[in-house]
Amino acid sequence: MNRVKEIRKERGMSQETLARYIAISRKYLSMIERQNATPSISIAMRIGGALGVSVDKIFLDLPLEKTPVYPKPIRFIDLFCGIGGFRYASKYAFDKLGLEGKCVFSSDIDKYAQESYEANFGEKPAGDITKIEASEIPDFDFLFAGFPCQAFSICGLQKGFADNTRGTLFFDIARIIKEKRPQAFVLENVKNLASHDNGRTLKTILEVLRDELGYHVDYKLLNALDFGLPQKRERIIIVGSKNPFLMDWTFDIKEKKTLNDILEKNVDKKYYASPEIVAKRKAKHTTSVYPSIWHENKSGNISSYPYSCALRAGASYNYLLVNGERRLTPREMLRLQGFPDSFKIVVSDAQTRKQAGNAIPVDMVAKVIEKFLPLAF
């Protein structure tokens, strides 16, 4: 098994360029990438050198069958935890596999998110992770983090992640992984991470995780809509383990929720848009879909779907309207992200909207964790 094609594309290198650089034919490189040829050690070394990745991170010697050995319980930490999306996702995955998980540390800088997290999980997250020493965090097996996306300063000296990522929140993930050496991690970020800073941000993240921290890493752009949630929400998921692994990113989703499952039947009048806004929207757009979520983009164009466009933390209150008439309630927003109705809402509507907009799609991440756990241990 190998990841030549995947890593070559990450580097923005064409097949022809790589073949010429390592002095083999493009046809032979194509055969290697399609798993139809096994390169010699010298060619494998040349490929690794050209791509700037150690050979063992490209060429995986995977056993056909492996029995995972899990710690009991699986200790995990929840960084940039928000209102606990990873807590629910991991619990669903652990339960499905008959495993026990235990959160030993959580952190979020937002005081309202801390309130919601404490109300639902019985523990108050620590605050600013940049002020917390890695040595102060309990030992753990798994790291979860949905971290903000920031540009990295790639300095000329290339001294490693301490220089390349300092001042970003990914730096804090990296320093904690370096200190604590967990078995595995799952990271979540926005779709735009792939193109952020002309692709340099994602490239740096992968290089740090693979080359400097020594983990086997894979990633994929996934859409919550494909995981049974009626919300078009695309997110990059990065998984990594000390063990070599080959992640299968195909998922068989049998149960899918519709807007009818999400929308509340009796909604307070305060959630209805003004008659002027409703009239303006309906003059611009007619839908054949019911129920539907009407979406108005920044240009003022209106579209409607049998699902919601992505919830956004800082968006206008009126950019999504149910049937063009009313706003989503806080409970509906949480349902769109896969949070159960047992989730206690203890903050204002405005804060709940923000929290839902920042949350991970629970159902989607649960499926990833469930499939990844047996590979990671």
Secondary structure, 3 states (H helix, E strand, C coil): CECHHHHHHHCCCCHHHHHHHHCCCHHHHHHHHCCCCCCCHHHHHHHHHHHCCCHHHHECCCCCCCCCCCCCCEEEEEECCCCCHHHHHHHHHHHHHCCCEEEEEEECCCHHHHHHHHHHHCCCCECCHHHCCHHHCCCCCEEEEECCCCCCCCCCCCCCHHHHCCCCHHHHHHHHHHHHCCCEEEEEEEHHHHCHHHHHHHHHHHHHHHHHCCCEEEEEEEEHHHHCCCEECEEEEEEEECCCCCCCCCCCCCCCCCHHHHCCCCCCHHHECCHHHHHHHHHHCCCCCCCCEEEECCCCCEEEECCEECCCCCCCCCCEEECCCECCCHHHHHHHCCCCCCCCCCCCHHHHHHHHHHCCCHHHHHHHHHHHHHHHC
